[in-house]
Amino acid sequence: MRSSVVKFKSDESGAVTVDWVILGAAIVGIGIASVASVRTGTNDLGTETQIALSGVEVASLGELGGITDMWEFTGLFVTREWMHGPGGFIDQINNWGRTPEQLQVTYDGFAHAVQRYLDAGDTRIAGLMVDHMYAIEQILNTEGVGVNSSSVSVQAAHNSVTGWSG
């Protein structure tokens, strides 16, 4: 009988199970505490974002620029400052170092891309292509060459994207 008691006292097979139960409970507790602390911050951030965005107005594509009776180019993708300013979009394209003939081919490529993107229903990228056309037109005009009369005009491409027919 004494050997049975000694054997039971020295048996450690259940001790490992107790250790894993305690470790598992600690991990679950840390997970719950983490979720609780992050949840409060996330809710606060969501509320702040909602407040910030509630006063924002977004213009639809056809309302850009304030076009009235006279046609005026308004950048559909890039702002006027970024287009014309030092180091702006026009300067960047001018730094490509292309000849007027190469620029004309590129201009026509962007004009075709406008139609492809419109056909695909992507007016945002079509607007970007119009901005490229406008920048190249400005460079060609500065060089005294101008865009070929047989090419799609920036105005026509712009009107296609905005749906304006004035």
SVG drawing of the C-alpha trace seen along z (x, -y; Angstrom):
<svg xmlns="http://www.w3.org/2000/svg" viewBox="-25 -82 40 84">
<polyline fill="none" stroke="black" stroke-width="0.4" points="0.0,0.0 2.8,-2.3 4.3,-1.9 0.9,-2.9 0.9,-6.2 4.5,-6.9 3.8,-6.1 0.7,-8.5 2.7,-11.2 5.5,-11.1 3.3,-10.9 3.4,-14.2 1.3,-13.4 -1.6,-15.8 0.7,-18.7 1.4,-19.5 -2.4,-19.8 -2.8,-22.3 0.1,-24.4 -1.5,-24.5 -4.9,-25.4 -3.4,-28.4 -1.3,-29.5 -4.4,-29.2 -6.5,-31.2 -3.8,-33.9 -3.6,-34.2 -7.4,-34.5 -7.4,-37.2 -4.7,-39.2 -6.7,-38.8 -9.9,-40.1 -8.0,-43.0 -6.4,-43.9 -9.7,-43.9 -11.3,-46.1 -8.6,-48.7 -8.4,-48.8 -12.2,-48.9 -12.5,-52.2 -9.8,-53.9 -11.4,-52.5 -14.8,-53.8 -13.3,-57.3 -11.5,-57.3 -14.7,-56.4 -16.6,-59.2 -13.9,-61.7 -13.8,-60.6 -17.5,-60.8 -17.5,-64.4 -14.7,-65.4 -16.3,-63.9 -19.8,-65.2 -19.0,-68.7 -17.2,-67.7 -18.9,-68.3 -17.8,-66.3 -18.4,-67.7 -19.6,-65.4 -17.5,-65.2 -19.8,-67.4 -19.7,-70.2 -16.0,-70.8 -14.7,-74.3 -17.8,-76.5 -18.1,-76.2 -20.6,-78.8 -21.2,-79.9 -17.5,-79.9 -15.4,-76.8 -12.6,-76.9 -10.3,-74.0 -10.5,-72.8 -8.3,-70.0 -10.2,-66.9 -7.5,-65.1 -4.8,-67.6 -5.3,-71.1 -4.6,-74.2 -1.7,-75.1 -0.1,-71.7 -0.6,-71.9 1.0,-75.3 3.2,-75.9 7.0,-75.5 7.8,-71.8 4.1,-71.2 2.6,-68.8 3.5,-70.8 7.1,-71.2 7.3,-67.4 6.0,-66.5 8.3,-69.2 11.2,-67.5 10.5,-64.3 12.6,-65.9 10.4,-64.8 10.3,-66.6 7.0,-68.3 6.3,-65.4 6.8,-62.9 4.6,-65.0 1.9,-65.1 1.9,-61.3 1.7,-61.1 -1.2,-63.6 -3.1,-61.5 -2.4,-58.4 -3.9,-60.2 -6.9,-61.2 -7.6,-57.6 -7.1,-56.6 -9.8,-59.0 -12.3,-57.2 -11.2,-53.8 -11.6,-54.7 -15.0,-56.3 -16.1,-53.2 -15.0,-51.2 -16.9,-53.6 -13.8,-54.9 -14.3,-58.7 -11.6,-59.3 -8.8,-57.9 -10.3,-59.5 -10.1,-62.8 -6.4,-62.2 -5.8,-61.5 -7.5,-64.9 -5.1,-66.6 -2.2,-65.0 -3.6,-66.2 -4.0,-69.7 -0.4,-69.8 1.0,-68.6 -1.2,-71.2 0.3,-74.0 3.9,-72.8 3.1,-72.6 1.5,-76.1 4.6,-77.5 6.8,-76.1 4.6,-77.8 3.6,-74.4 0.2,-73.8 -1.8,-70.5 -2.7,-69.1 -6.1,-70.3 -7.0,-66.7 -6.5,-65.7 -9.3,-65.6 -9.2,-68.9 -8.8,-69.1 -12.1,-70.9 -13.9,-68.0 -12.2,-65.4 -13.0,-67.4 -16.6,-67.8 -16.9,-64.0 -15.7,-63.3 -17.8,-65.9 -20.9,-65.4 -21.0,-69.2 -22.3,-70.2 -22.2,-74.0"/>
</svg>
